[in-house]
Amino acid sequence: MSEQIEISDELQEKEPSSIKLVLALAIAGLLSGFVLVGSYIYTLPIIQENKATMLKEAIFKVLESCDTYKTLVVNNDKLVFLDEDDEDNKSEKIYLGYNKDKQPIGFAIPGAEPGFQDIIGVIYGYNSVSSSIIGFEVLESKETPGLGDKIFKDAAFQENFVKLQVMPNIISVKNGTKMKENEVEAITGATISSKAVVRLLNKSISIWKDKIDVFINENNIELSNE
């Protein structure tokens, strides 16, 4: 009996106390937190630089003959050119593209909208003279592989945005039934993602169209109707 008691006492001595367990977990959590914060601080500039590069490349894609561009921001509810010394401006930005002859050709406009899985981020080219979308590029999407991801992989879906009329508004229709220039043929099996893109474009146009029209008139800009 005494031997069993001695063994039991010995095991209890070897068992870590709850305070030691809590302390060990706290230290492990603290170290993990430092690692996560350190990784975030290290990778954030890289992520931001990659996004900036992707955005720049997309501007030239959605404005086909774009050679250079200028950044515009909203100030007092009006579009103005972004000051070169104010690159850290956090306001929403759009971009006025110019061809090699320095003639304005259209606006590149970023936008985002919830899709089936997550936020869909895009940028599109807009010509205010013809009231049409002239290019489209997905910047960010986590839509279902093989279905929703066709919004940026399906060439036929991309063709909807070559010269898409935005007035009176853009309409989503079933694949193969497009009859009008303001209609977008949805992707079979991915109608939610397709409709999210259409919804995004309609919302974005409603925000930017009037501001762009005022900006063009006040700055005497002659936009190409290519």
N, C-alpha and C positions, 0 to 999 in steps of 0.2 A: 504493500500500500504506500509506504513512504517513498519507494522508488518511483511509483506513478506520479506522486505529488511533485517530486523533484523534477521529473521530465516535463510535467505540465507547467511548472514555474519557469523552467528553462525555455519552453516554447513561447510563453508570454513575454519573456524578456527579449526574445528574438523578433517577435511581431512588432512592426513599426507602429508607433502611436498615430492617432488620427491627426494630431497637430503636424507631425512630420509629413504625412501624406498630403495634407492641405498645402503645406509649405512647398513641397515638391511640385505639386500641380500648379501652384501660383508662379513659381520660378519658370516652369516649363511654358506656361501661358505667356509670361512676360517676354521670354526669349523668342517665342514664336511671333509675338506682336512686333518686336524689334526687327525680326527678319522680314515680316510682311511689309512694315513701313519702309524699311530700307530698300526692299525690292521695288516698291511703288515709286519711291523717290528716284531710284536709279532708272527705272523703265519709262516713267512719265514723259521726259523730254524726247525719248526715242519714239514713243507712241505718237506724241504730238507732231513730231517731225514727219513721221510716216503719213499721218493723216493730212498734213499740209501738202506733202508731195502728191498724194492721191487726189486731193482736191484740185491742185493746179493742173494735173494731167487731165482730169475730168472736164475742166473748163474748156480746154482745147478740143476735147472730144464732142461735147454737146454744141459747141459753136464751130462748125466744121472748118471754116476758112479763117479762124482766129489766129492772129499773129502775136498780139499783145492784149492786155486787159487792164482795166482800172477798177479799184474796189470802191463800192458805194455803201454808205450807211445811212440810217434814218436819224435826222436831227430836227427836232421840233415838227415831227410828222412829215418831213420832207426828205427826199433823197439828196445826198450831197456826196461829193468825192471825199474819200477818206484821206486825211492829212498823212503824209509820209512819216511824220514824227509821232503819229498816234496809232502805231501798228498793234498795240495792246488793247485797242478799243474792243469792248465786249459786246457791242451792239450787233444785231443780225446784219449780215453782209450779203450783198449780191454783187455781180461783176459785169461790167460793160466791156464787151469784146470789140477789138478793132482788127481789120484785115491788114495786109502788108502795105496798103496805100493809106493807112491811118484812118480809114472810114469806119464808123461804128456799124456793127453788123448784128448785134443782138445782146441779150442779157442772159447770164448764167445764174440760175437761182437755186440754192439749196433748199431742201425741205425734208420733213420727217413725219411719219405717221405710224401708229401701231398696226402691225400686220397680224398674221395668225400666231406666230411664235413670239415675236419681239418687235422692236422698233425697226421700221424700214427707213433708211436714210438715202435720199437721192439728190441729184442735181439735174436740172433740165435747161435747155436752151430755149429762149423765148424771143420772138420777133414781134414787137408791138405794132408794126405797120400792117402786117398780115394777120395779127391776133392769132398766132399759131406757135405751137411748140415745135422746135426744129431739131431737137436732140434730147437724149435721155440716157442717164447713167446711174446705176445703183452704187452708192458709196458704202452702204452698210446693210446687211441682211442676215438673219439667222432662220430664215424660213425653211420649211421641211425639204431636205434633200430629195431631188427627183420630182418634186411637185412645186412648192412655193418658190424654190430657188430658180425656177424657170423665168422669173421676172427679169433676171439678168443673164440667163443662159439660153433662153429661147429666142432665136433670131426673128421668128415670125412675130413674137410679141414686141420685140424692139422696133419692128417696122411700123408699129402703130404711131410712133413718135417722130417720124421723119417730117411730117407736115400735118400736125394734128390741130384742128381748129378748137379754140377754147371758148368760143361764144356760140350759143348763150351759156353753155357749160358742157363739160366732157361727160360722156355717157358710156357705161360699160355694157357690152352686148355679148351674147353667146358667140363662141368661135364659129366663124364662117357665115355670120349674119350681118356683118358690117355693111351699111348702106350710105352713111353720111360721114363727112369729113371730121365731125366732132365725136365720133364713136371709137371706142377701144375694144377690140376683140379679147375677151377674157381667156385665160389659159384653162383648158379642160382639166379638171381635177384640182385646180388651184384658184378657184374663183374668189376666195377670201383675200388672198394676196393681191390678185389682179384688181379687185375693187378697192383695196387699201391704197394702191397706187393712184387710181382714178380719184378717190376721195382726197388724197394728198394734193394732187395737182389742182383740183378745183378750189381747195382751201387756200393754197398758195397763190393762185391767180387772183382770188378775191382780195388777198392782202396787198399784193404788189402791183396789180394792173394800174389802178388810178395813180399811185405814187410814181410809177414809171411814166405815165402819160404826162403828168405835171412836170416831171423832171425834164423830159424831152422838149416840151413847149418852152419852159423857162430858160433852158440852156441852148435853144435853137439847134438842136441836134437833128441831123438828117440821117435817119437810119435806113440802111440798105434793105430793099424788099426782095432779097434773093430767095 
